[in-house]
């Protein structure tokens, strides 16, 4: 239905349009389901809860927000800052946030009228054989307006979906940040672990060279048989064979760390060349309760926002079942001569009201509604799966950290005992009470235990980092692009049990 321009009705139409708009808006409804945060019960305790001296009930401690500072390592702190500024994956996530913000702005623009300005000028001359042979001029300038009145809320649902999508992208950005911080810390700890193991191995290699040489001399003097020489030799070569492997792993950690902070492989070698021992943080951890994961972990928050966006898209699809009302109008000047263009009599006005209503589309609209509803169900399942995955990762991290702590403590006792055994064996060998093979065995066992404790120390710190990652710690301390934006209708965590 369309009401076109007439000379006598233009003024009447322009007077009626505001009244018609008010009537339409007063009866506006928003079709589709209204979103509510799913009620999710995740329990109040962890199955693999740490001991009372390893945990605290504080769910939002400063140690979780800036957990890497617990290592008391200025270089690690510096790497974290450089990674946030230079990591390419994080920059890509920031670009996606800017894209989503622009899409939200475009969706909001659909709620308002559009106004276009236009101007034309023409000059033509007809043929004297077929016409008058006169030259004609025509000039037009004006403004055209178009507005789709959102009677049934399709445009508002579109804005709602765009807003939720923006928030999901922001949570995705935070998730990238949480992963980045953990990866930087783990690779830094691996680097220090390989340096420690390499240093210990090289020291043991030098010690074993001396032992082998002494064994060879004693054999040449007839004091030892060849078996002792060969045993000392394979112990020496076994230690030597570990060094290339450790150097390769060390190089890989250095290169990976450089890429994480946004630099070329090889640029951190000189900076990281000096070996240092990583401090083991205090064992008191602030793990909170399972419900805290839903409020803190960005991947869960992202899944919840994606569910909200998909719920709004059902309303967008349902709005296609109902009529769409569009108002249009124009105002301008039109004259046959440029000198008369701005005269009072050159004014033109037009206005119109258009209504479209899909009567028969072979079920396409309802099938699209079904599609969006099925996608909402998938988004809900993805949200629930994200919660289960988070609980799984946290339980595993808690168990791994607790058991590695026991292993590390045990290995400390083992190394102490192995050092004592080596000293006693040497004393007995010098007294002629045992043969040299037992000395070699004690040396080999001590070296093995020293290497194991270096690995366990690195694992203990890495498991702690992974635990803080599973708890969603770290993103609160960095103000990423868009974080200060005032618009925020995020509601997750208000109705959790």
C-alpha positions as CSV (number, residue, x, y, z in Angstrom):
1,X,0.0,0.0,0.0
2,X,1.4,3.4,-0.9
3,X,0.2,6.9,-0.6
4,X,1.9,9.0,-3.3
5,X,2.5,12.7,-3.8
6,X,-0.4,14.9,-4.7
7,X,-0.5,18.6,-4.8
8,X,-3.4,19.0,-2.4
9,X,-2.5,16.2,0.0
10,X,1.2,16.9,0.7
11,X,0.5,19.2,3.7
12,X,-2.1,16.9,5.1
13,X,0.3,13.9,4.9
14,X,3.1,15.7,6.6
15,X,0.7,16.6,9.4
16,X,-0.6,13.1,9.7
17,X,2.8,11.3,9.7
18,X,3.8,12.3,13.2
19,X,0.5,11.2,14.6
20,X,0.7,7.9,12.7
21,X,4.2,7.3,14.0
22,X,3.1,7.9,17.6
23,X,0.3,5.4,17.2
24,X,2.6,2.8,15.7
25,X,5.3,3.3,18.4
26,X,2.7,3.1,21.2
27,X,1.7,-0.3,20.0
28,X,5.3,-1.6,19.4
29,X,6.1,-5.1,20.7
30,X,9.3,-7.1,20.6
31,X,8.8,-10.6,19.2
32,X,11.0,-13.5,20.1
33,X,12.1,-14.9,23.4
34,X,13.6,-12.6,26.0
35,X,17.1,-13.8,27.1
36,X,17.7,-15.0,30.6
37,X,21.1,-16.3,32.0
38,X,20.8,-20.1,32.3
39,X,20.6,-21.5,35.8
40,X,23.7,-23.7,36.3
41,X,24.6,-25.6,39.4
42,X,28.3,-26.3,39.6
43,X,28.7,-27.3,43.2
44,X,30.4,-25.6,46.1
45,X,33.6,-27.7,46.5
46,X,36.4,-29.2,44.4
47,X,36.9,-32.9,44.4
48,X,40.7,-32.5,44.4
49,X,40.7,-29.7,46.9
50,X,44.1,-28.8,48.2
51,X,45.2,-29.2,51.8
52,X,44.2,-26.5,54.3
53,X,47.7,-25.0,54.2
54,X,47.7,-24.8,50.4
55,X,44.4,-23.0,49.8
56,X,42.4,-20.0,51.0
57,X,38.7,-19.2,50.7
58,X,39.4,-15.7,49.2
59,X,37.9,-16.0,45.7
60,X,39.3,-12.7,44.3
61,X,42.8,-12.2,45.7
62,X,45.4,-9.9,44.3
63,X,47.6,-13.0,43.8
64,X,45.1,-14.3,41.2
65,X,44.9,-11.1,39.3
66,X,48.7,-10.7,38.9
67,X,49.7,-14.3,39.6
68,X,53.0,-14.0,37.7
69,X,54.4,-11.6,40.3
70,X,54.5,-14.4,42.8
71,X,57.6,-15.7,41.1
72,X,59.3,-12.4,42.1
73,X,61.1,-12.3,38.7
74,X,61.4,-8.8,37.1
75,X,62.4,-10.3,33.8
76,X,59.2,-12.4,33.7
77,X,57.2,-9.3,34.6
78,X,58.8,-7.5,31.7
79,X,58.1,-10.3,29.3
80,X,54.4,-10.2,30.3
81,X,54.2,-6.5,29.5
82,X,56.0,-7.0,26.1
83,X,53.7,-9.9,25.2
84,X,50.5,-7.9,25.9
85,X,51.9,-5.0,23.7
86,X,53.4,-7.1,20.9
87,X,51.7,-10.5,20.6
88,X,50.1,-10.9,17.1
89,X,47.2,-13.2,18.3
90,X,46.2,-10.6,20.8
91,X,46.3,-7.8,18.2
92,X,44.1,-9.9,16.0
93,X,41.6,-10.4,18.8
94,X,41.6,-6.6,19.4
95,X,40.9,-6.1,15.7
96,X,37.9,-8.4,16.0
97,X,36.6,-6.3,18.9
98,X,36.8,-3.2,16.7
99,X,34.9,-5.0,13.9
100,X,32.2,-6.1,16.3
101,X,31.9,-2.6,17.7
102,X,31.4,-1.2,14.2
103,X,28.8,-3.8,13.4
104,X,26.9,-2.9,16.6
105,X,27.0,0.8,15.5
106,X,25.7,-0.2,12.1
107,X,22.9,-2.1,13.7
108,X,22.0,0.8,15.9
109,X,21.9,3.0,12.8
110,X,19.0,1.0,11.5
111,X,16.8,2.3,14.3
112,X,16.9,5.9,13.0
113,X,15.8,7.6,9.8
114,X,18.1,8.0,6.8
115,X,18.5,11.4,5.1
116,X,19.9,11.8,1.6
117,X,20.7,15.1,-0.2
118,X,20.6,15.3,-4.0
119,X,20.9,17.9,-6.7
120,X,20.6,17.8,-10.4
121,X,20.9,20.2,-13.3
122,X,20.2,19.6,-17.0
123,X,20.0,21.5,-20.2
124,X,18.5,20.1,-23.4
125,X,17.4,21.4,-26.8
126,X,14.7,19.7,-28.9
127,X,14.8,19.2,-32.7
128,X,13.1,21.9,-34.8
129,X,11.9,19.1,-37.2
130,X,10.1,17.1,-34.4
131,X,9.7,19.7,-31.7
132,X,9.8,23.3,-30.9
133,X,13.6,23.7,-31.2
134,X,13.7,25.4,-27.8
135,X,16.3,25.0,-25.2
136,X,15.1,23.7,-21.8
137,X,16.7,23.9,-18.4
138,X,15.7,21.9,-15.3
139,X,17.3,22.2,-11.8
140,X,16.5,20.2,-8.7
141,X,17.9,20.1,-5.1
142,X,16.4,18.5,-2.1
143,X,16.4,16.0,0.8
144,X,14.9,12.5,0.8
145,X,14.1,10.7,4.1
146,X,13.3,7.1,4.8
147,X,12.5,5.5,8.1
148,X,11.5,1.9,8.9
149,X,9.4,2.0,12.1
150,X,10.4,-0.9,14.3
151,X,6.9,-2.0,15.3
152,X,7.7,-5.6,16.1
153,X,11.2,-5.2,17.4
154,X,13.2,-6.9,14.6
155,X,15.7,-4.0,14.5
156,X,15.9,-3.8,18.3
157,X,16.7,-7.6,18.4
158,X,19.4,-7.0,15.8
159,X,21.0,-4.4,18.0
160,X,20.7,-6.7,21.0
161,X,22.4,-9.5,19.0
162,X,25.1,-7.1,17.9
163,X,25.7,-5.9,21.4
164,X,26.0,-9.5,22.8
165,X,28.3,-10.4,19.9
166,X,30.5,-7.4,20.8
167,X,30.7,-8.6,24.4
168,X,31.5,-12.2,23.2
169,X,34.4,-10.8,21.1
170,X,35.6,-8.9,24.1
171,X,35.6,-12.0,26.2
172,X,37.4,-13.9,23.4
173,X,40.0,-11.2,23.5
174,X,40.4,-11.7,27.3
175,X,40.6,-15.5,26.7
176,X,43.4,-14.9,24.3
177,X,45.1,-12.8,27.0
178,X,44.7,-15.4,29.7
179,X,46.2,-18.1,27.4
180,X,49.0,-15.7,26.3
181,X,50.1,-14.9,29.9
182,X,50.1,-18.6,30.8
183,X,52.1,-19.5,27.6
184,X,54.7,-16.9,28.3
185,X,55.1,-18.0,31.9
186,X,55.3,-21.7,31.0
187,X,57.8,-21.2,28.2
188,X,59.9,-19.0,30.5
189,X,59.9,-21.7,33.2
190,X,60.7,-24.3,30.6
191,X,63.6,-22.2,29.5
192,X,65.0,-21.8,33.0
193,X,64.4,-25.6,33.6
194,X,66.4,-26.5,30.5
195,X,69.2,-24.1,31.5
196,X,69.3,-25.7,35.0
197,X,69.3,-29.2,33.6
198,X,72.0,-28.3,31.1
199,X,74.2,-26.7,33.8
200,X,73.8,-29.7,36.0
201,X,74.5,-32.1,33.1
202,X,77.7,-30.2,32.1
203,X,78.9,-30.2,35.7
204,X,78.3,-33.9,36.0
205,X,80.0,-34.5,32.6
206,X,83.1,-32.8,33.9
207,X,83.0,-34.8,37.1
208,X,82.5,-38.0,35.1
209,X,85.4,-37.3,32.9
210,X,87.6,-37.1,36.0
211,X,86.1,-40.4,37.2
212,X,86.7,-42.1,33.9
213,X,90.3,-40.9,33.7
214,X,91.0,-42.1,37.3
215,X,89.4,-45.5,36.4
216,X,91.5,-45.7,33.3
217,X,94.7,-45.0,35.2
218,X,93.9,-47.5,37.9
219,X,93.2,-50.1,35.2
220,X,96.5,-49.4,33.6
221,X,98.1,-49.8,37.0
222,X,96.4,-53.2,37.4
223,X,94.2,-52.1,40.3
224,X,90.9,-52.4,38.4
225,X,89.6,-54.7,35.6
226,X,88.3,-53.6,32.2
227,X,84.7,-53.9,33.4
228,X,85.1,-50.9,35.6
229,X,86.6,-48.9,32.8
230,X,83.8,-49.7,30.4
231,X,81.2,-48.9,33.0
232,X,82.8,-45.6,33.7
233,X,82.9,-45.0,29.9
234,X,79.2,-45.7,29.2
235,X,78.2,-43.6,32.2
236,X,80.3,-40.7,30.8
237,X,78.9,-41.1,27.2
238,X,75.3,-41.4,28.5
239,X,75.7,-38.0,30.2
240,X,77.3,-36.5,27.2
241,X,74.4,-37.7,25.0
242,X,71.9,-35.7,27.0
243,X,73.5,-32.4,26.2
244,X,72.4,-32.0,22.5
245,X,68.8,-32.9,23.5
246,X,68.8,-30.2,26.2
247,X,70.3,-27.6,23.9
248,X,67.7,-28.3,21.3
249,X,64.9,-27.9,23.8
250,X,66.5,-24.8,25.1
251,X,66.6,-23.2,21.7
252,X,63.0,-24.1,21.0
253,X,61.9,-22.4,24.3
254,X,63.9,-19.3,23.5
255,X,62.4,-19.0,20.0
256,X,58.9,-19.8,21.1
257,X,59.2,-17.1,23.9
258,X,60.4,-14.6,21.3
259,X,57.4,-15.2,19.1
260,X,55.0,-14.9,22.0
261,X,56.2,-11.4,22.8
262,X,56.0,-10.4,19.2
263,X,59.7,-10.5,18.4
264,X,61.8,-12.5,15.9
265,X,63.3,-15.9,16.9
266,X,66.8,-15.3,18.2
267,X,66.3,-11.8,19.6
268,X,65.9,-13.0,23.2
269,X,69.1,-15.2,23.3
270,X,71.4,-12.6,24.7
271,X,68.8,-11.3,27.2
272,X,68.2,-14.8,28.5
273,X,71.7,-16.1,28.2
274,X,72.4,-15.8,31.9
275,X,71.0,-18.7,33.9
276,X,69.1,-18.1,37.1
277,X,67.0,-20.2,39.4
278,X,63.2,-19.6,39.4
279,X,61.7,-19.0,42.8
280,X,59.0,-21.4,43.8
281,X,56.0,-19.3,44.9
282,X,54.3,-19.8,48.3
283,X,52.1,-22.8,48.2
284,X,49.1,-21.0,49.6
285,X,46.7,-20.7,46.7
286,X,43.4,-18.8,46.3
287,X,41.3,-21.2,44.3
288,X,37.8,-20.1,45.4
289,X,34.8,-22.3,44.6
290,X,33.5,-23.8,41.3
291,X,30.9,-21.0,40.9
292,X,33.8,-18.5,40.7
293,X,34.8,-20.0,37.3
294,X,31.5,-18.8,35.7
295,X,32.2,-15.3,36.8
296,X,35.8,-15.2,35.9
297,X,36.8,-17.5,33.0
298,X,36.5,-15.6,29.7
299,X,35.7,-18.7,27.7
300,X,32.6,-19.4,29.8
301,X,31.6,-15.7,29.6
302,X,32.1,-15.7,25.9
303,X,29.9,-18.8,25.5
304,X,27.2,-17.1,27.6
305,X,27.3,-14.0,25.5
306,X,27.1,-16.1,22.3
307,X,24.0,-17.7,23.7
308,X,22.5,-14.3,24.3
309,X,23.2,-13.2,20.8
310,X,21.7,-16.3,19.3
311,X,18.6,-15.9,21.4
312,X,18.1,-12.4,20.0
313,X,18.4,-13.8,16.4
314,X,15.3,-15.8,17.0
315,X,13.4,-12.6,17.5
316,X,15.0,-11.2,14.3
317,X,13.7,-14.2,12.4
318,X,10.2,-14.0,13.9
319,X,9.9,-10.3,13.0
320,X,9.8,-11.4,9.4
321,X,6.3,-12.8,9.9
322,X,4.9,-9.4,10.6
323,X,4.3,-6.3,8.6
324,X,7.0,-3.7,8.1
325,X,6.2,-0.1,8.0
326,X,8.3,2.5,6.2
327,X,7.8,6.2,6.1
328,X,9.3,8.3,3.3
329,X,9.3,11.9,2.4
330,X,11.2,14.6,0.5
331,X,11.5,18.3,0.5
332,X,13.3,20.3,-2.2
333,X,13.4,23.0,-4.8
334,X,12.6,22.6,-8.5
335,X,12.8,25.3,-11.3
336,X,13.2,25.7,-15.0
337,X,15.9,28.3,-14.4
338,X,18.8,28.6,-12.0
339,X,17.7,32.1,-11.1
340,X,14.3,30.9,-10.0
341,X,15.5,27.8,-8.1
342,X,15.4,29.5,-4.7
343,X,12.1,31.3,-5.2
344,X,9.1,30.6,-3.0
345,X,7.2,28.9,-5.7
346,X,9.9,26.4,-6.5
347,X,9.3,24.4,-3.3
348,X,8.3,20.7,-3.5
349,X,7.0,18.4,-0.8
350,X,6.1,14.7,-0.9
351,X,5.5,12.1,1.8
352,X,4.4,8.5,1.8
353,X,3.7,5.5,3.9
354,X,4.6,2.0,2.8
355,X,3.6,-1.3,4.3
356,X,4.9,-4.7,3.3
357,X,3.7,-8.0,4.7
358,X,4.9,-11.4,3.7
359,X,1.7,-13.4,2.9
360,X,3.1,-16.5,1.3
361,X,6.8,-17.5,1.3
362,X,6.4,-21.3,1.2
363,X,7.4,-21.7,4.9
364,X,10.8,-20.1,4.4
365,X,10.4,-17.7,7.3
366,X,9.2,-20.4,9.7
367,X,12.0,-22.6,8.6
368,X,14.5,-19.8,9.3
369,X,12.9,-19.4,12.8
370,X,13.5,-23.2,13.3
371,X,17.1,-22.8,12.1
372,X,17.8,-20.0,14.6
373,X,16.1,-22.0,17.4
374,X,18.3,-25.0,16.7
375,X,21.4,-22.7,16.7
376,X,20.3,-21.4,20.1
377,X,20.1,-24.9,21.4
378,X,23.6,-25.5,20.1
379,X,24.8,-22.3,21.8
380,X,23.3,-23.5,25.1
381,X,25.0,-26.8,24.8
382,X,28.3,-25.1,24.0
383,X,27.9,-22.9,27.1
384,X,27.2,-26.0,29.3
385,X,30.2,-27.8,27.7
386,X,32.4,-24.8,28.4
387,X,31.5,-25.1,32.1
388,X,32.2,-28.8,32.2
389,X,35.5,-28.3,30.4
390,X,36.5,-25.6,32.9
391,X,35.7,-27.9,35.8
392,X,37.6,-30.7,34.2
393,X,40.7,-28.6,33.6
394,X,40.7,-27.1,37.1
395,X,40.3,-30.5,38.8
396,X,43.2,-31.9,36.7
397,X,45.3,-28.9,37.4
398,X,44.6,-29.1,41.2
399,X,45.5,-32.8,41.2
400,X,48.7,-32.3,39.1
401,X,49.9,-29.4,41.3
402,X,49.2,-31.3,44.6
403,X,50.9,-34.5,43.4
404,X,53.9,-32.7,41.9
405,X,54.4,-30.9,45.2
406,X,54.5,-34.3,46.9
407,X,57.0,-35.6,44.3
408,X,59.2,-32.6,44.6
409,X,59.4,-32.8,48.4
410,X,60.2,-36.6,48.1
411,X,62.9,-35.9,45.5
412,X,64.6,-33.4,47.8
413,X,64.9,-36.2,50.4
414,X,66.0,-38.6,47.6
415,X,68.9,-36.3,46.5
416,X,70.0,-35.8,50.0
417,X,70.1,-39.5,50.6
418,X,71.9,-40.1,47.2
419,X,74.6,-37.6,48.2
420,X,75.1,-39.4,51.5
421,X,75.3,-42.8,49.7
422,X,77.9,-41.5,47.3
423,X,80.0,-40.1,50.1
424,X,79.8,-43.3,52.1
425,X,80.6,-45.5,49.0
426,X,83.7,-43.4,48.3
427,X,84.8,-43.8,51.9
428,X,84.3,-47.6,51.7
429,X,86.1,-47.8,48.4
430,X,89.1,-45.9,49.7
431,X,89.1,-48.4,52.6
432,X,89.0,-51.3,50.2
433,X,85.6,-52.5,51.4
434,X,83.7,-52.1,48.1
435,X,84.7,-52.2,44.5
436,X,84.7,-49.1,42.2
437,X,81.5,-50.3,40.4
438,X,79.5,-49.3,43.4
439,X,81.0,-45.8,43.3
440,X,80.0,-45.5,39.6
441,X,76.5,-46.6,40.4
442,X,76.2,-44.1,43.2
443,X,77.4,-41.3,41.0
444,X,75.0,-42.3,38.2
445,X,72.0,-42.4,40.6
446,X,72.8,-39.0,42.1
447,X,73.0,-37.4,38.6
448,X,69.7,-39.0,37.7
449,X,68.0,-37.7,40.8
450,X,69.5,-34.2,40.4
451,X,68.1,-34.1,36.9
452,X,64.7,-35.4,38.1
453,X,64.5,-32.7,40.8
454,X,65.3,-30.0,38.2
455,X,62.4,-31.3,36.0
456,X,60.1,-31.6,39.0
457,X,60.9,-28.0,40.1
458,X,60.0,-26.8,36.6
459,X,56.9,-28.9,36.5
460,X,55.7,-27.6,39.9
461,X,56.0,-24.0,38.8
462,X,54.4,-24.8,35.4
463,X,51.5,-26.7,37.0
464,X,50.9,-23.7,39.2
465,X,50.7,-21.4,36.1
466,X,48.3,-23.8,34.5
467,X,46.2,-23.8,37.6
468,X,46.0,-20.1,37.6
469,X,45.1,-20.2,33.9
470,X,42.2,-22.7,34.5
471,X,40.9,-20.3,37.2
472,X,40.8,-17.5,34.6
473,X,43.3,-15.3,36.4
474,X,45.3,-12.4,34.8
475,X,43.0,-10.6,32.4
476,X,41.6,-8.2,35.1
477,X,45.0,-6.4,35.4
478,X,45.3,-5.3,31.8
479,X,43.1,-2.5,30.2
480,X,42.7,-3.8,26.7
481,X,41.1,-1.9,23.8
482,X,37.5,-1.1,24.5
483,X,37.7,-2.1,28.2
484,X,36.7,1.4,29.3
485,X,33.6,1.5,27.2
486,X,30.6,2.4,29.3
487,X,28.1,0.3,27.5
488,X,27.9,-3.1,29.2
489,X,24.8,-5.1,29.8
490,X,26.8,-8.2,30.8
491,X,24.8,-10.0,33.5
492,X,26.5,-13.4,34.0
493,X,27.1,-14.5,37.5
494,X,24.1,-12.7,39.1
495,X,21.9,-15.8,39.2
496,X,24.4,-18.6,39.7
497,X,23.9,-21.3,42.3
